[in-house]
């Protein structure tokens, strides 16, 4: 025996489940209809038998009760088999990948016909003898397909048996004896096929990969369902008049059909889950591509912006810078020369902000200290500079350095022009990822009439705007007679 690609019908059915949701629903609906209708049919037949007896059910012996109920139960199960066969046929018709179920489908109406022929007349016996080997052929093929195996030689032997077995009717023996031999001979073959089927499923539970392993619960369920079939054969051998075969046989076939419903529903659920997971992965991939595109676009924009900044900085340095430098060296007016020098310094600061590299915080503190202390000293204001107690290993982006420098310049200008202070303390600190500067003077403070308009004068609006551009804040605290405090906090 060997496995073939063609025989992986079950796997193919699972792979095609996602493409056939309509077939799955119709199959499930047909199965539900079969079970729903079989129960009331069986109950109605039992009730009719009890009413027709004219005796109380309580007076019946167990044998009498069973003899009345067994035919009705068998009839109800046969009705369910017909409906189950219809549902299976609908599924096979819509989904060719499930064609291996056709062997189970053929067994269901075949069983109904076989049971319907009893009690057997001579011609009915002949039909049963002709039909029985074909049903065995279907049963063996279904059991083999369930384990995804195929044996061509066994297929030929069973086919030859089905074709030649009716020849036994030509022998000079009664047809009933031929039927009895067929029952034992074909029943024995069916029992062997059932045992082989369960053995193969047992081996499949221990395959190396998890995907190939047969589930343990399904194995137990298969043992129960195949066991019903085996009991049906044994009861036909040893208890031919009990009616057990007419009940256990349909139960086995119905159970196998419902098992196929369960497996198909599980395959459909797994397929839908796989589709959902695929959609989620696709969405994640799309989001990743969008993020990558945004990063590329931002990088491209940054390159264009940086190139434009460098061009503007070069124009300022080469054109405006040269002219201001000429004014500084050639002007006879000290005032004009001073203004030109200040404008030149501002221009150089702007150029540095456009094209400069990040600045070490310690270097920036040195530049700010030199400028602030020098300007305050020129205005006869005692400056006290407090740097961080420890060396700080941080850098300032060029733009942040320029913006902070201008905030400090504006603050010092306000102290010189408006405060009337004689002493100013500048405290710098860096902790918890933030850099802070606190500028406190002992001047006259801001008058009450101007307190509500702090943002409209003394350049404070521009100071706060610059701090906001750096994702920081600039707070001003002041009152008449106790000076002014400016707190600048920006993230490092």
Secondary structure as GFF3:
##gff-version 3
##sequence-region A 1 492
A	DSSP	alpha_helix	9	15	.	.	.	ID=ss1
A	DSSP	three_ten_helix	17	19	.	.	.	ID=ss2
A	DSSP	alpha_helix	21	53	.	.	.	ID=ss3
A	DSSP	three_ten_helix	57	59	.	.	.	ID=ss4
A	DSSP	alpha_helix	62	94	.	.	.	ID=ss5
A	DSSP	three_ten_helix	96	101	.	.	.	ID=ss6
A	DSSP	alpha_helix	102	116	.	.	.	ID=ss7
A	DSSP	alpha_helix	122	146	.	.	.	ID=ss8
A	DSSP	alpha_helix	152	164	.	.	.	ID=ss9
A	DSSP	three_ten_helix	165	170	.	.	.	ID=ss10
A	DSSP	alpha_helix	175	204	.	.	.	ID=ss11
A	DSSP	alpha_helix	216	238	.	.	.	ID=ss12
A	DSSP	alpha_helix	244	315	.	.	.	ID=ss13
A	DSSP	pi_helix	316	320	.	.	.	ID=ss14
A	DSSP	alpha_helix	321	330	.	.	.	ID=ss15
A	DSSP	alpha_helix	334	355	.	.	.	ID=ss16
A	DSSP	beta_strand	359	360	.	.	.	ID=ss17
A	DSSP	alpha_helix	361	378	.	.	.	ID=ss18
A	DSSP	beta_strand	382	386	.	.	.	ID=ss19
A	DSSP	beta_strand	395	396	.	.	.	ID=ss20
A	DSSP	alpha_helix	398	414	.	.	.	ID=ss21
A	DSSP	pi_helix	415	419	.	.	.	ID=ss22
A	DSSP	beta_strand	423	431	.	.	.	ID=ss23
A	DSSP	beta_strand	434	441	.	.	.	ID=ss24
A	DSSP	alpha_helix	448	451	.	.	.	ID=ss25
A	DSSP	three_ten_helix	454	456	.	.	.	ID=ss26
A	DSSP	alpha_helix	460	469	.	.	.	ID=ss27
A	DSSP	beta_strand	473	478	.	.	.	ID=ss28
A	DSSP	beta_strand	484	491	.	.	.	ID=ss29
###
